[in-house]
Every structure is written in C-alpha cells, then in structure tokens.
C-alpha cells in the first residue's frame, strides 16, 4: 500500500493511503499489454494519455506499442481528433486473447500434474 504525504499552503501535513499497488505489480507480457491497450480504446475514441493511465505504462512505451498496433492494423489513429480506436481486427484479437485466458487455468492445472 502506498502512502502519500500532501502539504497544503499552511504546512499542514495530511497522510493519505492509496489503493495503488506499489512494487506488487506483476509482470505482464506483450500480449497482455496489447490486450489492455485495445480494451482501453475498445469502442471509444481515446487519447494517448488515457491509454497511458488505463494501462499504467510510460509515454514512450505507449507510443511504441501504438506504432506496432497501427502497423498491424489492430488500432486506428484518427488524425483530426488525435484519438485512437480499436479496429475490427483488434476486436478479434481481444476475443481470441480472452478465450486463451479462460483456458490458461486448465493448461496450468495439467502442466502441474505429476506423471505416474
């Protein structure tokens, strides 16, 4: 749990706890980050900053992923609005990724079995 110390103009100190996970964030592979970006822009026209905040990645990393996704046709950049929108191909990726995640506990369960 994070603790933030905020100082106001009268030098009063307020301590607030936040629910953001510090140092407990699990490793995410590329597919998971891509899925989170596509989900953030799913059916919406969102700006780069919103994607950054939704997915918890830096500006530089966000731009790298968005460039890759645009090249692959998974996300569309709307130049006049400066926004991003998930394409139909991106929606297909999300459906396949979601189904693969549903199977993941089953695969893990089988791989942890001891052979007799």
C-alpha positions in Angstrom: 0.0 0.0 0.0 1.3 3.5 -0.9 1.3 6.4 1.5 1.3 9.9 0.1 2.2 12.9 2.1 0.5 16.1 0.9 1.5 19.5 2.3 -1.0 22.4 1.9 -0.3 26.1 2.0 -0.5 26.3 5.8 2.1 23.5 6.1 -0.5 21.1 7.5 0.6 17.5 6.6 -2.0 15.0 5.5 -1.3 11.4 5.1 -3.4 9.5 2.7 -3.3 5.9 1.8 -4.0 4.9 -1.7 -5.0 1.6 -3.2 -2.4 1.7 -6.0 -0.2 -1.3 -5.9 3.4 -0.3 -5.4 6.1 -2.8 -6.1 3.4 -5.6 -6.2 2.6 -5.1 -9.9 3.0 -8.5 -11.6 5.0 -9.0 -14.8 2.9 -8.5 -17.9 3.9 -10.0 -21.2 3.4 -8.1 -24.5 0.1 -9.8 -25.3 -1.4 -8.7 -22.0 -0.2 -5.1 -22.5 -1.6 -5.1 -26.1 -4.9 -6.5 -24.9 -5.1 -3.8 -22.2 -4.4 -1.1 -24.8 -7.0 -2.4 -27.2 -9.5 -2.7 -24.3 -8.8 0.9 -23.3 -9.7 2.0 -26.9 -12.5 -0.5 -27.3 -15.4 1.2 -29.0 -14.2 4.5 -27.8 -12.1 7.3 -29.3 -9.5 7.8 -26.6 -6.4 9.9 -26.4 -2.9 8.7 -25.8 -2.9 10.0 -22.2 -6.0 7.9 -21.3 -4.4 4.8 -22.7 -1.2 5.5 -20.6 -3.3 5.9 -17.4 -5.5 2.9 -18.1 -2.6 0.5 -18.9 0.0 2.0 -16.4 2.8 2.4 -18.9 5.0 5.4 -19.8 4.5 7.8 -22.7 7.5 6.3 -24.6 6.3 2.7 -24.2 2.7 3.7 -25.1 3.9 5.3 -28.3 6.0 2.2 -29.2 3.0 -0.1 -28.7 0.6 2.1 -30.5 3.0 2.3 -33.5 3.2 -1.5 -33.6 -0.6 -1.8 -33.3 -1.2 0.7 -36.1 1.2 -1.2 -38.3 -0.6 -4.5 -37.6 -4.0 -2.9 -38.2 -5.2 -3.6 -34.6 -5.8 0.0 -33.8 -6.7 3.1 -35.8 -5.4 6.6 -35.3 -7.9 9.3 -36.1 -5.7 12.3 -37.1 -8.2 15.1 -36.9 -9.3 14.1 -33.5 -5.9 12.9 -32.3 -7.6 9.8 -30.9 -7.2 6.0 -31.1 -9.9 3.4 -31.8 -9.7 -0.4 -31.8 -10.4 -1.8 -35.3 -12.4 -5.0 -36.1 -9.1 -6.9 -36.3 -8.2 -5.6 -32.9 -11.6 -6.7 -31.6 -10.9 -10.2 -33.0 -7.5 -10.2 -31.1 -9.3 -9.3 -27.9 -11.8 -12.2 -28.4 -9.1 -14.7 -29.0 -6.9 -13.4 -26.2 -9.9 -13.6 -23.8 -10.6 -17.2 -24.8 -6.9 -18.1 -24.3 -7.0 -16.6 -20.8 -10.1 -18.7 -20.0 -8.1 -21.8 -20.9 -5.0 -20.8 -19.0 -6.0 -22.2 -15.6 -6.8 -25.5 -17.4 -3.4 -25.6 -19.1 -1.6 -24.7 -15.8 -3.6 -27.4 -14.0 -2.5 -30.1 -16.5 1.1 -29.0 -16.5 1.3 -29.2 -12.7 0.2 -32.8 -12.6 2.7 -35.4 -11.6 3.2 -38.2 -14.0 2.6 -41.6 -12.6 
